[in-house]
Amino acid sequence: MEALLTALADPARWRLVTLLAERPRPVGVLAQLAGARQPQTTKHLQTLERAGVVTSQRTGQRRIYALRPGALRDVAAALGRLADSADRAGGPLATYDRYGMSLAAERLAAKESGWADGRSFRFLRSLPASPGRVWRHLTEAGLLARWWTPEDLRVSELVFDARPGGRIVHEYRDVEDVAGADLVAGRAEGVVDDVRPGERLTYRLSPLLPGGGVAFTAHVDLRLQPTDTGTDLDVHWRITDSTVDSADFIAGIEIGFGQSLDKLAAALAADPHDADAVDGIGTDPRSTK
């Protein structure tokens, strides 16, 4: 496929393909119609033939070239599969477009400091686990790292000291940037306010701008309620200290944290026993890198 695409990428060769789509033609006629020299045209046709796009046969003194439609259909089918994969309902492209619309709206609204103060977001999830198990995933760094980022990101540094006044650090990178070669996708720092094991957790978390300043402060309130099938988790975000530059962050809250909670639900469903051993977690239960 790579050789085929390379052969078709040249404008001169593509012109020959369009001419041959009409009917088989000899080299000399193709050169005339393409406005090119015959030796140059011959080289292009040879490249196309090696790639399987055209075929040829000698008739007397002439060599006649014809298109092989199957090769073009293979390309069309491959491109169609790529387009279908990217355009699937609810897929990453749909999320990207949704974020783009939110981003445009928030940037338009961000005219002065405090523009988003008082904004709130609410998330509700029915989770297939007891309040105790959910609490562990909300407060233990090794378990928190499994879900506390959207689908396309991974935790690269995490500190969560689950006690009043405890420190929070949440740094994340692209999920495929395992070597740390790309820029950090984001970093947030905060402090725990209230801890009621199995019932309620509140904290403040501030995403940092590239220069180190605070974009805004999120006051996050998580409440757990036992049910017959597990736990209802009710999360409330409230924004304060919003800066003009916070628009890009605020635009992603609803999508990003929603995806994170979906990952939490999946993690609880996939591992009902929550094994104590967590790969890649250091000896300090409050932090991981």
C-alpha positions as a Markdown table, in Angstrom:
| # | Residue | x | y | z |
|---|---|---|---|---|
| 1 | Met | 0.0 | 0.0 | 0.0 |
| 2 | Glu | 2.9 | 2.4 | 0.8 |
| 3 | Ala | 4.4 | 2.0 | -2.7 |
| 4 | Leu | 0.9 | 2.4 | -4.3 |
| 5 | Leu | 0.3 | 5.7 | -2.4 |
| 6 | Thr | 3.7 | 7.0 | -3.2 |
| 7 | Ala | 3.2 | 6.3 | -6.9 |
| 8 | Leu | -0.2 | 8.1 | -6.9 |
| 9 | Ala | 1.0 | 11.1 | -4.9 |
| 10 | Asp | 3.0 | 12.6 | -7.8 |
| 11 | Pro | 0.8 | 15.1 | -9.8 |
| 12 | Ala | 2.4 | 14.0 | -13.1 |
| 13 | Arg | 1.7 | 10.3 | -12.4 |
| 14 | Trp | -1.8 | 11.1 | -11.3 |
| 15 | Arg | -2.5 | 12.9 | -14.6 |
| 16 | Leu | -1.4 | 9.7 | -16.4 |
| 17 | Val | -3.8 | 7.7 | -14.2 |
| 18 | Thr | -6.7 | 10.0 | -15.1 |
| 19 | Leu | -5.9 | 9.7 | -18.8 |
| 20 | Leu | -5.7 | 5.9 | -18.6 |
| 21 | Ala | -9.0 | 5.8 | -16.8 |
| 22 | Glu | -10.6 | 6.9 | -20.1 |
| 23 | Arg | -9.0 | 4.2 | -22.2 |
| 24 | Pro | -5.7 | 2.4 | -22.7 |
| 25 | Arg | -3.1 | 4.6 | -24.6 |
| 26 | Pro | 0.4 | 4.3 | -26.0 |
| 27 | Val | 3.3 | 6.1 | -24.4 |
| 28 | Gly | 3.7 | 8.7 | -27.1 |
| 29 | Val | 0.0 | 9.7 | -26.9 |
| 30 | Leu | 0.1 | 9.9 | -23.2 |
| 31 | Ala | 3.2 | 12.2 | -23.3 |
| 32 | Gln | 1.4 | 14.5 | -25.8 |
| 33 | Leu | -1.8 | 14.7 | -23.7 |
| 34 | Ala | 0.1 | 15.2 | -20.5 |
| 35 | Gly | 2.4 | 17.9 | -22.0 |
| 36 | Ala | 5.5 | 16.0 | -21.0 |
| 37 | Arg | 8.6 | 14.5 | -22.7 |
| 38 | Gln | 8.3 | 10.9 | -23.7 |
| 39 | Pro | 11.3 | 9.6 | -21.7 |
| 40 | Gln | 9.9 | 11.3 | -18.5 |
| 41 | Thr | 6.5 | 9.8 | -19.2 |
| 42 | Thr | 8.0 | 6.4 | -19.6 |
| 43 | Lys | 9.7 | 6.6 | -16.2 |
| 44 | His | 6.4 | 7.6 | -14.6 |
| 45 | Leu | 4.6 | 4.8 | -16.2 |
| 46 | Gln | 7.2 | 2.3 | -15.1 |
| 47 | Thr | 6.8 | 3.5 | -11.5 |
| 48 | Leu | 3.0 | 3.1 | -11.8 |
| 49 | Glu | 3.5 | -0.4 | -13.2 |
| 50 | Arg | 5.8 | -1.5 | -10.4 |
| 51 | Ala | 3.2 | -0.3 | -7.9 |
| 52 | Gly | 0.5 | -2.3 | -9.7 |
| 53 | Val | -1.5 | 0.7 | -10.8 |
| 54 | Val | -1.1 | 0.1 | -14.6 |
| 55 | Thr | -0.2 | -2.8 | -16.8 |
| 56 | Ser | 1.3 | -2.7 | -20.3 |
| 57 | Gln | 1.8 | -4.8 | -23.4 |
| 58 | Arg | 3.8 | -4.3 | -26.6 |
| 59 | Thr | 1.9 | -4.0 | -29.9 |
| 60 | Gly | 4.3 | -3.7 | -32.9 |
| 61 | Gln | 6.5 | -0.8 | -32.2 |
| 62 | Arg | 4.3 | 0.7 | -29.5 |
| 63 | Arg | 3.8 | -0.1 | -25.9 |
| 64 | Ile | 0.2 | 0.3 | -24.7 |
| 65 | Tyr | -0.6 | 1.1 | -21.1 |
| 66 | Ala | -3.9 | 0.3 | -19.4 |
| 67 | Leu | -5.2 | 1.1 | -15.9 |
| 68 | Arg | -5.7 | -1.7 | -13.3 |
| 69 | Pro | -8.9 | -0.6 | -11.5 |
| 70 | Gly | -8.4 | -3.1 | -8.7 |
| 71 | Ala | -5.4 | -1.1 | -7.3 |
| 72 | Leu | -7.5 | 2.1 | -7.1 |
| 73 | Arg | -10.4 | 0.2 | -5.5 |
| 74 | Asp | -7.9 | -1.2 | -2.9 |
| 75 | Val | -6.8 | 2.4 | -2.1 |
| 76 | Ala | -10.4 | 3.6 | -1.9 |
| 77 | Ala | -11.4 | 0.7 | 0.4 |
| 78 | Ala | -8.4 | 1.4 | 2.7 |
| 79 | Leu | -9.3 | 5.2 | 2.8 |
| 80 | Gly | -12.9 | 4.3 | 3.4 |
| 81 | Arg | -12.0 | 2.1 | 6.4 |
| 82 | Leu | -9.8 | 4.9 | 7.9 |
| 83 | Ala | -12.6 | 7.4 | 7.4 |
| 84 | Asp | -15.2 | 5.1 | 9.0 |
| 85 | Ser | -12.9 | 4.4 | 11.9 |
| 86 | Ala | -12.3 | 8.1 | 12.6 |
| 87 | Asp | -15.9 | 9.0 | 12.1 |
| 88 | Arg | -17.5 | 6.3 | 14.2 |
| 89 | Ala | -20.3 | 7.5 | 16.5 |
| 90 | Gly | -19.0 | 8.6 | 19.9 |
| 91 | Gly | -15.4 | 8.0 | 18.9 |
| 92 | Pro | -12.4 | 10.2 | 19.5 |
| 93 | Leu | -13.1 | 12.5 | 16.6 |
| 94 | Ala | -16.6 | 13.2 | 17.9 |
| 95 | Thr | -15.1 | 14.1 | 21.3 |
| 96 | Tyr | -12.5 | 16.3 | 19.5 |
| 97 | Asp | -15.2 | 18.2 | 17.6 |
| 98 | Arg | -17.3 | 18.5 | 20.8 |
| 99 | Tyr | -14.4 | 20.0 | 22.7 |
| 100 | Gly | -13.7 | 22.3 | 19.8 |
| 101 | Met | -17.2 | 23.8 | 20.0 |
| 102 | Ser | -16.9 | 24.2 | 23.7 |
| 103 | Leu | -13.5 | 25.8 | 23.3 |
| 104 | Ala | -14.7 | 28.4 | 20.9 |
| 105 | Ala | -17.6 | 29.3 | 23.2 |
| 106 | Glu | -15.5 | 29.6 | 26.3 |
| 107 | Arg | -12.8 | 31.6 | 24.6 |
| 108 | Leu | -15.5 | 34.0 | 23.4 |
| 109 | Ala | -16.8 | 34.4 | 27.0 |
| 110 | Ala | -13.4 | 34.9 | 28.6 |
| 111 | Lys | -13.1 | 38.6 | 28.5 |
| 112 | Glu | -11.8 | 39.5 | 32.0 |
| 113 | Ser | -10.7 | 37.8 | 35.2 |
| 114 | Gly | -13.5 | 36.2 | 37.1 |
| 115 | Trp | -15.5 | 35.5 | 34.0 |
| 116 | Ala | -16.3 | 32.0 | 35.0 |
| 117 | Asp | -16.5 | 32.4 | 38.8 |
| 118 | Gly | -19.6 | 30.6 | 40.2 |
| 119 | Arg | -19.9 | 28.2 | 37.2 |
| 120 | Ser | -20.7 | 24.7 | 38.3 |
| 121 | Phe | -20.6 | 21.2 | 36.9 |
| 122 | Arg | -22.4 | 18.1 | 38.2 |
| 123 | Phe | -21.6 | 14.5 | 37.5 |
| 124 | Leu | -23.6 | 11.5 | 38.7 |
| 125 | Arg | -22.6 | 7.9 | 38.4 |
| 126 | Ser | -24.0 | 4.6 | 39.8 |
| 127 | Leu | -21.0 | 2.5 | 40.5 |
| 128 | Pro | -20.9 | -1.3 | 40.8 |
| 129 | Ala | -19.0 | -1.3 | 44.2 |
| 130 | Ser | -19.5 | -0.6 | 47.8 |
| 131 | Pro | -18.8 | 2.8 | 49.2 |
| 132 | Gly | -15.6 | 1.5 | 50.8 |
| 133 | Arg | -14.2 | 0.2 | 47.5 |
| 134 | Val | -15.2 | 3.4 | 45.7 |
| 135 | Trp | -13.5 | 5.4 | 48.5 |
| 136 | Arg | -10.2 | 3.6 | 47.9 |
| 137 | His | -10.3 | 4.5 | 44.2 |
| 138 | Leu | -11.0 | 8.1 | 45.1 |
| 139 | Thr | -8.1 | 8.4 | 47.6 |
| 140 | Glu | -5.4 | 5.8 | 47.1 |
| 141 | Ala | -2.8 | 7.1 | 44.6 |
| 142 | Gly | -2.2 | 3.7 | 43.0 |
| 143 | Leu | -5.9 | 3.2 | 42.3 |
| 144 | Leu | -6.6 | 6.9 | 41.5 |
| 145 | Ala | -4.0 | 6.8 | 38.8 |
| 146 | Arg | -5.9 | 4.2 | 36.9 |
| 147 | Trp | -8.8 | 6.5 | 36.2 |
| 148 | Trp | -8.1 | 10.1 | 37.1 |
| 149 | Thr | -7.5 | 11.3 | 33.5 |
| 150 | Pro | -9.5 | 11.3 | 30.2 |
| 151 | Glu | -9.0 | 8.4 | 27.7 |
| 152 | Asp | -6.2 | 10.1 | 25.7 |
| 153 | Leu | -4.0 | 10.9 | 28.8 |
| 154 | Arg | -2.1 | 9.1 | 31.4 |
| 155 | Val | -1.0 | 10.1 | 34.9 |
| 156 | Ser | 2.7 | 10.9 | 35.0 |
| 157 | Glu | 2.9 | 12.3 | 38.6 |
| 158 | Leu | 0.3 | 11.9 | 41.4 |
| 159 | Val | 0.2 | 12.9 | 45.0 |
| 160 | Phe | -3.0 | 12.6 | 47.0 |
| 161 | Asp | -2.7 | 12.9 | 50.7 |
| 162 | Ala | -6.2 | 12.1 | 51.8 |
| 163 | Arg | -6.4 | 14.1 | 55.1 |
| 164 | Pro | -7.5 | 17.6 | 55.8 |
| 165 | Gly | -4.8 | 19.9 | 54.6 |
| 166 | Gly | -3.2 | 17.1 | 52.5 |
| 167 | Arg | -1.4 | 18.0 | 49.3 |
| 168 | Ile | -2.6 | 17.1 | 45.8 |
| 169 | Val | -0.5 | 17.0 | 42.7 |
| 170 | His | -1.9 | 15.7 | 39.4 |
| 171 | Glu | 0.3 | 15.8 | 36.3 |
| 172 | Tyr | -0.6 | 14.1 | 33.1 |
| 173 | Arg | 0.8 | 13.4 | 29.6 |
| 174 | Asp | -0.4 | 12.0 | 26.3 |
| 175 | Val | -1.2 | 8.3 | 26.8 |
| 176 | Glu | 1.2 | 7.3 | 24.1 |
| 177 | Asp | 4.0 | 9.5 | 25.3 |
| 178 | Val | 5.6 | 6.7 | 27.4 |
| 179 | Ala | 9.1 | 8.1 | 27.0 |
| 180 | Gly | 8.1 | 11.6 | 28.2 |
| 181 | Ala | 9.4 | 13.2 | 24.9 |
| 182 | Asp | 6.4 | 15.5 | 24.4 |
| 183 | Leu | 5.4 | 18.5 | 26.6 |
| 184 | Val | 3.4 | 17.8 | 29.8 |
| 185 | Ala | -0.3 | 18.0 | 28.8 |
| 186 | Gly | -1.2 | 19.5 | 32.1 |
| 187 | Arg | -0.5 | 19.9 | 35.8 |
| 188 | Ala | -2.8 | 20.8 | 38.7 |
| 189 | Glu | -2.0 | 21.3 | 42.4 |
| 190 | Gly | -4.4 | 21.5 | 45.3 |
| 191 | Val | -5.3 | 20.7 | 48.9 |
| 192 | Val | -7.8 | 18.4 | 50.6 |
| 193 | Asp | -10.4 | 20.1 | 52.6 |
| 194 | Asp | -12.7 | 17.5 | 54.2 |
| 195 | Val | -12.4 | 13.7 | 54.6 |
| 196 | Arg | -15.3 | 11.5 | 55.7 |
| 197 | Pro | -14.3 | 8.0 | 54.7 |
| 198 | Gly | -16.9 | 6.2 | 52.6 |
| 199 | Glu | -19.2 | 9.3 | 52.7 |
| 200 | Arg | -17.7 | 12.6 | 51.5 |
| 201 | Leu | -14.5 | 14.0 | 50.1 |
| 202 | Thr | -13.9 | 17.7 | 49.3 |
| 203 | Tyr | -10.8 | 19.4 | 47.9 |
| 204 | Arg | -9.6 | 22.4 | 45.9 |
| 205 | Leu | -7.6 | 21.8 | 42.7 |
| 206 | Ser | -6.0 | 24.4 | 40.5 |
| 207 | Pro | -4.8 | 23.7 | 36.9 |
| 208 | Leu | -1.5 | 25.5 | 36.2 |
| 209 | Leu | -0.9 | 27.7 | 33.2 |
| 210 | Pro | 2.3 | 27.1 | 31.2 |
| 211 | Gly | 4.1 | 29.9 | 33.1 |
| 212 | Gly | 3.1 | 28.4 | 36.5 |
| 213 | Gly | 0.2 | 30.6 | 37.4 |
| 214 | Val | -3.2 | 29.4 | 38.4 |
| 215 | Ala | -5.8 | 29.1 | 35.6 |
| 216 | Phe | -8.7 | 28.7 | 38.1 |
| 217 | Thr | -9.6 | 26.9 | 41.3 |
| 218 | Ala | -12.1 | 24.0 | 41.2 |
| 219 | His | -13.9 | 23.3 | 44.5 |
| 220 | Val | -14.7 | 19.6 | 44.1 |
| 221 | Asp | -17.3 | 17.9 | 46.4 |
| 222 | Leu | -17.7 | 14.1 | 46.1 |
| 223 | Arg | -20.5 | 12.4 | 48.0 |
| 224 | Leu | -21.1 | 8.7 | 48.2 |
| 225 | Gln | -24.4 | 7.0 | 48.9 |
| 226 | Pro | -24.8 | 3.3 | 49.3 |
| 227 | Thr | -27.4 | 1.5 | 47.1 |
| 228 | Asp | -28.7 | -2.0 | 46.7 |
| 229 | Thr | -26.3 | -2.5 | 43.7 |
| 230 | Gly | -23.3 | -0.5 | 44.8 |
| 231 | Thr | -22.8 | 3.2 | 45.3 |
| 232 | Asp | -24.2 | 6.4 | 43.8 |
| 233 | Leu | -21.4 | 9.0 | 43.4 |
| 234 | Asp | -22.5 | 12.6 | 43.2 |
| 235 | Val | -19.7 | 15.1 | 42.2 |
| 236 | His | -20.1 | 18.8 | 42.1 |
| 237 | Trp | -17.5 | 21.2 | 40.7 |
| 238 | Arg | -17.6 | 25.0 | 41.5 |
| 239 | Ile | -15.2 | 27.4 | 39.8 |
| 240 | Thr | -13.5 | 30.4 | 41.4 |
| 241 | Asp | -10.4 | 32.6 | 40.6 |
| 242 | Ser | -10.9 | 32.2 | 36.9 |
| 243 | Thr | -8.4 | 34.0 | 34.6 |
| 244 | Val | -8.9 | 34.9 | 31.0 |
| 245 | Asp | -6.4 | 32.1 | 30.1 |
| 246 | Ser | -8.5 | 29.5 | 31.9 |
| 247 | Ala | -11.0 | 29.1 | 29.0 |
| 248 | Asp | -9.1 | 26.2 | 27.4 |
| 249 | Phe | -9.2 | 24.3 | 30.7 |
| 250 | Ile | -12.8 | 25.0 | 31.6 |
| 251 | Ala | -13.9 | 24.0 | 28.1 |
| 252 | Gly | -12.7 | 20.5 | 28.8 |
| 253 | Ile | -14.1 | 19.9 | 32.3 |
| 254 | Glu | -17.4 | 18.3 | 31.3 |
| 255 | Ile | -15.9 | 16.0 | 28.7 |
| 256 | Gly | -12.7 | 15.2 | 30.5 |
| 257 | Phe | -14.0 | 14.5 | 34.0 |
| 258 | Gly | -16.9 | 12.6 | 32.5 |
| 259 | Gln | -14.5 | 10.3 | 30.7 |
| 260 | Ser | -12.5 | 9.9 | 33.9 |
| 261 | Leu | -15.6 | 8.8 | 35.8 |
| 262 | Asp | -16.5 | 6.4 | 33.0 |
| 263 | Lys | -13.0 | 4.9 | 33.4 |
| 264 | Leu | -13.6 | 4.6 | 37.2 |
| 265 | Ala | -16.8 | 2.7 | 36.6 |
| 266 | Ala | -15.0 | 0.4 | 34.2 |
| 267 | Ala | -12.1 | -0.2 | 36.6 |
| 268 | Leu | -14.5 | -1.1 | 39.4 |
| 269 | Ala | -16.4 | -3.5 | 37.2 |
| 270 | Ala | -13.3 | -5.1 | 35.8 |
| 271 | Asp | -11.5 | -5.7 | 39.1 |
| 272 | Pro | -14.1 | -6.5 | 41.8 |
| 273 | His | -11.4 | -7.6 | 44.3 |
| 274 | Asp | -9.0 | -4.6 | 43.9 |
| 275 | Ala | -5.8 | -6.5 | 44.4 |
| 276 | Asp | -3.4 | -4.8 | 46.8 |
| 277 | Ala | -0.5 | -5.0 | 44.4 |
| 278 | Val | -0.6 | -2.2 | 41.8 |
| 279 | Asp | 2.0 | -2.2 | 39.1 |
| 280 | Gly | 4.3 | 0.7 | 39.0 |
| 281 | Ile | 3.4 | 2.1 | 42.4 |
| 282 | Gly | 6.2 | 3.1 | 44.8 |
| 283 | Thr | 6.3 | 2.5 | 48.5 |
| 284 | Asp | 4.8 | 5.8 | 49.4 |
| 285 | Pro | 1.0 | 5.2 | 49.2 |
| 286 | Arg | 0.4 | 8.9 | 48.5 |
| 287 | Ser | 2.4 | 9.2 | 45.3 |
| 288 | Thr | 3.2 | 7.6 | 42.1 |
| 289 | Lys | 5.2 | 8.6 | 38.9 |
